[in-house]
Amino acid sequence: MIELDLSLLDEEILEKHFSGLYNGHGASSIPGGQSAANRALNDLDIKGYAANRSEVLPVHSRGASVLSPYIRHNLLTLRQVWDRVEGAPQKDREKFRDELLWQEYARHLYARVGKRMFAALRFEPAGNDQGDGWNRQMHCIDMVVSELEEDGWLVNQTRMWLASHWSVRSGMDWRLGQERMYRELIDGSRAANLLGWQWTVGAGTGKPYGFARWQVEKRAPGICMRCPLNKACPIQEFPEEQILERVERDSLVEQDPNPKRTAGPMTAIKLAEPEVVLLTIDSLGDSDPALVANPELPVVFVFNETALKELQLSSKRLHFYLQTLKDLAQRRKLRVYLGSPYRYAEEVPVAVTFAPVPSFSKFKKIAELHPYPWLVTPHAGSVRSFSAWREKLPKIR
C-alpha cells in the first residue's frame, strides 16, 4: 500500500506512482471536484434543453448539461439535480428528468444483473473482434473520436454515432467498442455505457440505431463539406435493415427475487466502531452518506491498483479523480493510497457507502455500511426496457 503525496502536481503523482496503470496524457477541460460540481449545478440552465440536447456543432449550440461526470461519481446525486430544475420550463424539465431517470434505470439494471450486462440482453448482433470499428477517414468520426480521446467526454448524440458506426456499420463486436469508449470517458460508468451500447446496436431492442449522413448534416452542419469522403460518403444512406438473432432472456431481467440485495441497505448498519470513512469511485461527493454520518473521522481513498492495471483508463479519468480528492482534502483530513481498497477494509475498520456494482461484493469486512443515494428504490418488476421499468416506479416527489 503506497500513500500518495497530494501536494505534488497531478502529473508528478501519475509519473511517480501510476506508471503502466493508465493510457494517454493530459486532463479533461471538465474539472473534477465538489467545488466544480457545485458551480456547474449552480450555473445549470436547461431552457431549450428539449430542442438542443442532441446538437453537436457548433459547440456553443449544444444543450447538454455536462453534469454527467459529477453525477456518475455522486459528486452530484440524481436527487440534487432533479430538484435543481424544478422551476424550469415544463417541456425542458420533463425531457431533462427523463434523462436522469435513464441514468437511474441503468444503475438499477446493472445492480440487478451485474456482469451479465456484458452479454446481449435480448438480441445478438454479429460481431468481428479484429480491427478498428471507427473509420477515421470520415471527418465526422475522426472529430468525435478525437474529442473522446482529447477531452474524455461526448454529447449523447455522438456516443450513438460511434456505437452505431462500430457495430452496425463496421460489423465489429459491440463489447470491444464499449470497452474502448469506457476507458476514455471521465463519466465512464459500466451501467450507463453498457446500456447505451446495448440499445444503440440493437442488443437490447432488436432495432439498431441507423447512423447515416443526414444525422451528421442535421446535428453538425457544415462538417460533411470538409470531409475527404464527401463525394463518396460510406454512410450516405441508411444501413440495410438487420435481423438480429434473439437470445434467451435472463430471468433476472423480468423479475428480481431479492430486490433488497439489489438496493442495498435502506438504513445504516453498524457492526463495529469505524476508524475512517472509506470513499469509493461510485461515491466521492461531500454528500456521501458515510462521510456525512461521520464528520469527525478521517477519510481514505484507495486507488485499486489491480483494476487500474487491467483497465488502462485514460489519464483524463485519473486527473479527474486526483482533482476531486485534492478538492476534498481542503475540507476533510484525507489520505490517499494506491493498493487494494478491499484489503484496506479488512485491516482498518471502515465506514463506507454501498455501491450498486458487482465489485462491491469484494468487501468482506465493513464496520459501518451506509445506504446508496438512490433517486428511486429498485423494484422487483421487469427491467426489460426503460418503459417497463418506469411503469413500476412510484411517483417521484
DOMARFI-759591 format. One record per residue: z, x, y of N, C-alpha, C in turn. Coordinates in steps of 0.02 Angstrom, whole numbers, plus 50000, padded with zeros to 5 digits. Example, Ala and Ser with C-alpha at 12.3 -4.5 7.8 and 13.67 -1.06 7.14 Angstrom:
% DOMARFI-759591
503905066049716503905061549775503905066049835
503545064249888503575068449947503945064550002
//
This chain:
% DOMARFI-759591
500005004349941500005000050000500005004450062
499485003950103499415008050162499535003750224
499975005950268500095002350330499595004650383
499304999750418498815001250470499155001950538
498915006550577499165007750645498745003650693
499014997950716498634993450759498534996150830
498865001750846498755004750912498075008250915
497775009650857497125012850855496575007850874
496015010350897495435006150908495195003350841
494884997550844494644994450782494194999050742
493725002350776493265006850742493645012650709
494165014950741494565020350712494925017950649
495175011750651495515008950592495025008350534
494425005850549493935005050496493725011750468
493615016550511493405023150488493955026550447
494585025550467495135028950434495325025850367
495305019050363495585015750304495095011550264
494515009750292494095004850259493425007650235
493385014150229492765017250205492585014450136
491965012150128491745009450064491945002250052
492274999050102492534992350092492164987050134
491634989150170491274984350211490564987050224
490154982850255489474984750270489324983650344
488834987250369488614986350438489044989850488
488954988050551489344991150605489384986450664
489884987450705489954983550766490314976950757
490484973750814490854967550815490404961850838
490604955750826490254949850849490404948850924
489964945150957490094943251026490624937851031
490794934850974491324929650972491984933250957
492444933451003493064937250992493554933750946
493934937650909494464934950868495104934050907
495574930550877496234929950908496414922850930
497064921350928497294914850951497154913651024
497214918851064497084918051136496364916051148
495904919251112495194917451119495064910451093
495394908551038495314901851011495564896551060
496134897951091496404893251140495944892351200
495644897851223495184897451279494574893251260
494314894451200493724890851177493874883351171
494454881551147494634874451141494744871351210
495054875051255495174872551322494514871351359
494014875651346493364875151380492884870351345
493084867551289492634863451249492404857251288
491754856351291491454850451321490884848151276
490964842651242490464840551193489984835251221
489974834351286489484829751315488774832151298
488384827951268487714829651246487694832651176
488254833051142488284836251076487814832851026
487814826151025487424822550976486684824250981
486454825151043485734826551053485564833851046
486034838251060485874845451066486174849951013
486544847350966486894851650918486414855650874
485804853250866485324856650822484834861050860
484904861450927484444865650966484564873050950
484024876850948484054883950932483874888250993
483314886851024483084890551083482844885651136
482944887551200483314893451223484054892951208
484384898651206485084898951186485524894451229
485374894051294485804890151339485744882651325
485254880551285485184873451270485574871451207
485864876251173486224874751112486844870451127
486924865251086487504860951095488074862351047
487984867251003488504868950955489134871450991
489714869850964490344871450997490564878650988
490324882050936490514888950918491264889550905
491564884150880492274884350862492384886050788
491844886250749491914886950676492294893150654
492224899050686492624904750664493374903550671
493574899950722494284898550733494534893050686
494094888150673494274882850627494334885550556
493864889950537493874892550468494524895950452
494814899650501495434903450489496054899850515
495974893350532496514889250557496864892250618
496494896050657496724897650724496714891150765
496244886950749496234880050774496204875550713
496674871050706496654866350649496164860750665
495914857550613495464851950622495804846450663
496444845450653496804840450692496804842150766
496924848350783496924850350853496254849050886
495714850750851495044849750879494874842350881
495064838650829494944831450827495264828050888
495884829750902496234826650958495944828751026
495694834851029495444837651093494854833551120
494454830451077493854826951100493954819451107
494564817251108494724810151111494374806651169
494344809851227494054806651285493314807751296
492974810851248492254812351255491834806051247
491204806051271490764800251261490734798351188
490734791851173490804789351105490294792351057
489654792451076489134794951031489254802251014
489434806151064489554813351052490194814351012
490704810451029491344811050993491264809350919
490894804050904490814801950834490414807150795
489884809850826489484814850790489884821250781
490254823250831490654829350826491194828550773
491524822850772492044821650722491754821150652
491134818650646490804818750581490744825850554
490594830550599490544837550578491224840350558
491744838250593492414840450573492594837650504
492404831350492492534828450427492124831850372
491524834150388491134837950339491504844250319
491814847650367492214853550352492804851750307
493114846050321493684843950279493444841950210
492874838750206492584837050141492444843250100
492164848350132492034854650096492684857550069
493214857350109493854860050086494134856050028
494084849350032494324845149978493944846549913
493284846849919492864848049860493024854749828
493074859949869493204866649843493914867149814
494384863849847495074863949821495104860649752
494694855649742494714852049678494334855749623
493714857849636493304860649582493314868249580
493544871449634493614878749635492974882449622
492994887349578492414891649566491834888049534
491934881949512491374877949486490854876649540
491064877649603490594876649659490034881849658
490114887149620489584892149615489034889749567
489144884149533488634881049491488374874849526
487744873149512487454867149543487864860949526
488004856849575488424851049564488054845449527
487414844349544487054838749514486344840449491
486014845049526485324846849509485244854349514
484834857149469484754864449468484054866449492
484014869349552483364872049573483184878249532
482544879149518482334885249484482454891049532
482664896849505482814902349550482694909149519
482344913349556482234920249535482784924549564
483014929549526483554933849551483304940749571
482654941449581482374947849601482014947149668
482164951649714481814951649778482224948749835
481884947649891482204945149952481884938549969
482294933449980482034926749994481854925550066
481934930350110481784929350181481194933750202
480644930650218480034934050240480104935750314
480284941950328480424943850397479794945450437
479214944650407478594944750445478544938550490
478884933250469478904927150508479404928050565
479174926850625479604928150683480224923750681
480154917450659480734912950657481264915550609
481054917850550481524920350501481824927050524
481414931450550481674937850573482184937050629
482044932450675482504931150730483174928750705
483164924050657483784921150632484174926150590
483834929750546484174934750506484474940250550
484114942150602484364947150649484994944650683
485004938350703485604935550735486184935350686
486034933650624486554933550572486854940550564
486434945650559486664952450546486994955550607
486754953750667487004957050727487604953550758
487674946850747488214943250779488664939650729
488434938650668488854935550618488974928150628
488524924750664488604917550674487914914450686
487834908250661487204904550670487364897250683
486924893850720486974886650725486804883650657
487014877550645486914874550579486174873750563
485764872350613485044871450601484734877550570
484894883550597484584889550570484884891650503
485494889550490485774890750423485364886850372
485164880850390484754876750346484064879850338
483784882650391483144885950386483174891650335
483684895750341483734901550296483844899450224
484274894450214484414892250145483784889250114
483424885050152482824881950126482274887150113
482194891750159481664896850151481814901250090
482444902850080482644907250024482494903849957
482694897649951482654894249886482034889849879
481944885149925481404880349918480724883649927
480664887949977480024891249991479904897449948
480414901649942480324908149908480504907949834
480824902549812480994901849741481534906449717
481954908849764482504913249745483124909249727
483554912249686484174909049665484614907849727
484814901649738485194899849797485874903449800
486154905149741486804908349740486774915249774
486224918749763486144925349793486074924749869
485714919649891485634918649963486274916849997
486664912349966487294910349997487774916249999
487744920649949488184926449948488014931150006
487364932050017487154936450071487374933650139
487294927150148487494924050211488254924350219
488614923050165489344923150166489614929850190
489314935250167489554941950186489504943050261
489024939950294488894941250365489284936750412
489384930450392489664925450437490394926750453
490574926850518491284927550536491664921050523
491304915550514491634909350493491524908350418
491374913850383491214913450312491764910050272
491604904350245492074900350205491704898650140
492024899950084491704898150021491564890650019
492044886650042491974879450039491364877150079
491334879050143490794876650186490124879750168
490114886250153489494889650138489184887150073
489584886650021489324884249957489074877149962
489454872949996489254865950004488604865450045
488564869150099487964868950141487344871050103
487394876350064486824878650024486654873549970
487154870849936487014866049883486614860149910
486824857549968486484851649995485794853350023
485714859150053485074860950082484544862250029
484724865549975484234867249923484154861849871
484544856449876484474850849831484924850949771
485354855949765485804856449707486334850949707
486464848149766486954842749771486654835849774
486014835449795485714828849806485084827649766
484754833049743484104832349710483524832049759
483684832249825483164831849876483224837949923
482844843149909482884849149951482664847750023
482974851350069482774851050139482124854950147
481604851550172480944854750177480844858150243
480954864650244480864868650305480124869450319
479904867450380479194867850398479124869750472
478524871450491478394874050558478604869150613
478514862750601478654857950655479384858150676
479834859750627480544860250645480664866250692
480324871750678480384877650721480124876050791
479544872950794479244871450859479664866450899
480004861950863480424856950896481074860050921
481394864250880482064866850896482044873550931
481494877150926481434883750958480744884450988
480584880251038479904880151066479684886951092
479064888651077478774894951100478814900651052
479254900151003479364905850958478754907050913
478414901650893477834902550849477264906250882
477204905550948476664908850983476724916350982
477344918850971477464926050970477464928950899
477324924650851477364926650781476704929950758
476734935550723476114938650697475764934350646
476114929350618475814924950568475654918150599
475594917950665475474911650699474864907950673
474334911750658473704908750635473684907850559
474184910450525474204909850452474924908450431
475214903250461475924901650451476064899550379
476534902950344476694901150274477044894550268
477304891850324477674885450321477334880250365
476674880850372476304876250415476424868950394
476414867750329476514860950303477174860650265
477404854650252478004853750211477884856550141
478394859250109478314861550040478184855549995
477844856949939477724851649891478384848849865
478384842449852478984839249827479194842149760
479824843649753480074846649691480474841549651
480384841849586480794837749541481294842549510
481914841949530482424846549505482734844049441
482934848749400483234847049336483954844749346
484114838949320484784836249326485254840049279
485844841649303486344845049262486924840249249
487304841649197487874837549181488394838149236
488604832449262489064832449318489774833949294
490114838249330490804839849315491234833649325
491654832049277492064826049282492534826249342
492704832249365493144832749423492814830149486
492154830149487491804827549546491924820149555
492014816549499492114809349502492844807349508
493284811249478493994809249477494434815449474
494954815449514495434820949513496064818749475
496184821649416496764819549377497434821949407
497394826649454498004829349482497914830849557
497864825649599497754826849670498314830549704
498914830249676499474833949706499374841449699
499074843549643498914850549634498384852749684
497884848549693497334849949740497594850649811
498014846049832498254845849901498794851049915
499164853049863499734857449876500324853449899
500874856649915501494853049934501404849250000
501734843550005501734839650067502324841550112
502834844550083503404847150121503564854150096
503934857850136504094864750118504514865050055
504384870050013504764871249952505104878049959
505764878049955506134884249963506474886149898
506274891749870506564894149807507034900049818
506964903449874507384909149891507354910249966
507764914649990507774916050062507214921050079
506724919050119506184923650135506404929050184
506094934950177506234940450223505674941350274
505064939050256504494939550302504054933450294
503644932250345503104927250340502464931050321
502144928950268501524932050246500954927450266
500504929950307499914926250326499334927750279
498894922850269498294923850229497684922750272
497104924650247496484924050284496324916750300
496624912150262496494905050273496964901850324
497434905750350497904902950399498184908650442
497824910050497498004915750539498254913650608
498314907150619498474904750686499214904350701
499374903650765500074902850786500394896550758
499974891550740500234885350713500304885450637
500204891350606500314891950534501004889150517
501054884350470501694881150456502264885850437
502114890950397502634895750379502864899750439
502394901350483502544905150544502984901050591
502804894650600503184890350645503884889050618
503944888450552504604886850522505074892750523
504804898850533505224904850530505104909150592
505294906750651505144910350713505504917050719
506034917950681506434924150686506204929550637
505794927750589505604932650538505014936950560
504994943250538504394947350549503814944650509
503214946650529502594944050499502214949750467
501894948150410501504953150374500824950250356
500314954350361499654952650335499414958450292
499134956950234498894962050188498144960950175
497744965750198497034965650179496974966850104
496614962550071496534963049998496014968349982
496234974249964495784979849953495294978549896
495524975649842495094974349785494534969449803
494724964149839494224959149859493724962149908
493954966049956493504969050005493004973749971
493224977449922492784982049888492234978249851
492414972549823491924968549787491454964749834
491724961849887491334957549930490884961349978
491114967150002490734971050051490554966750112
491064963850143490964959750202490704963950259
490414960550308490144964050366490694966550411
490544971750450491024974450498491224969150549
490774964350564490944959050612491544955150589
491584953750525492164949950499492804954050505
492764960350488493374964550492493604965450564
493124966250609493304966550680493654960050702
493394954450681493684948050699494404947550674
494524949750613495204949650585495664954350624
495434960250638495854965050674496004962650745
495514959650778495634956850844496164951350841
496114947250789496594941750781497304944350769
497364949450727498014952250712498324955850772
497914959450808498164962850868498394957750921
498044952250926498254947050973498924944150952
499004942750887499644940150862500214945050874
500074951450867500594956650875500884956750945
500554953650993500824953251060501394948051065
501444943651015501944938351016502454938750960
502264941750904502714942250846502724949350820
503284951150790503334957650757502894957350695
502394961650693501884961250641501754968050609
501694968050543501484973950507500874972150464
500384976550464499764975250429499644980750378
499454978750317499364983550263498674982650231
498474987650194497884987350150498144988350080
498024983450037498284983849969498184977249933
498724974549903498694968249867499204963449896
498994957849926499484953049951499894949849895
499614949349836499974946249780500534950849756
500394957249752500914961949733501464962449786
501254962149849501744962349903502234956449896
501974950449881502394944549874502864945049815
502684948949764503124950049707503704954649725
503574959149773504074964249790504524962249848
504264957849892504634955749952504644948149955
505224944949964505244937649969504864935250031
504344931050020503904929050075503914921450084
503824919450146503654912550163502904912450177
502544907950145501814907850151501574900650152
501014899550184500704892950186500194892250130
500224886750095499754885350041499034885650067
498594888450027497874888550043497494885149987
497034880550002496674876749951496074880549924
496204886449898495674890749871495904893449803
495444894949757495644897149690496084903349690
495964908049736496334914349735497074913449751
497264907749781497974906849797498404906549735
498104904649678498484904349616498704911249592
498434916549622498634923349604499334925149630
499584921149676500274922149698500744919549643
501104924049611501544922249556502274921549578
502414923849639503104923549662503104922349738
503374916549757503414914649827504114911949841
504424914449893505094912249910505084905349943
504604904349988504574898150026503844896250036
503654890350012502964888050015502894882150063
502414882750109502324877550160501674873850150
501634867550173501024863550162500434865850204
499844864850177499224866450213499104861150267
498834863050325498734858150379498094854050371
498094849550322497514845250312497414840650372
496794838850384496654833450431496804826850396
496584826150334496744820450291496924823150222
497404820050190497634822250124497094820950071
496954825650028496464824449974496654818549931
496144814449913496254808649870495974810149800
496084805549754495894806649684495204803949668
494874800549715494244797449701493644802149702
493054799249701492434803049695492314807449756
492064813549742491834818149795491104820049781
490734815749746490044817349728489594817849789
489804814749844489434815149906489914814149964
489684816150023490094815350083490264807950094
489774803550085489894796450096490374793550045
490304795549981490764793049930491474795349944
491544801649964492214804349982492504800650042
492084799450092492324796450154492544789250144
492224785650098492404778750085493144777950065
493414783150034494104782850009494614785250060
494384787550118494844790350166495224784850204
495854786050218496194781450264495944782550335
496064777750378495854778450448496244784150480
495884788550515496204794250547496414792350617
497044793450633497304791550699497424797850740
//
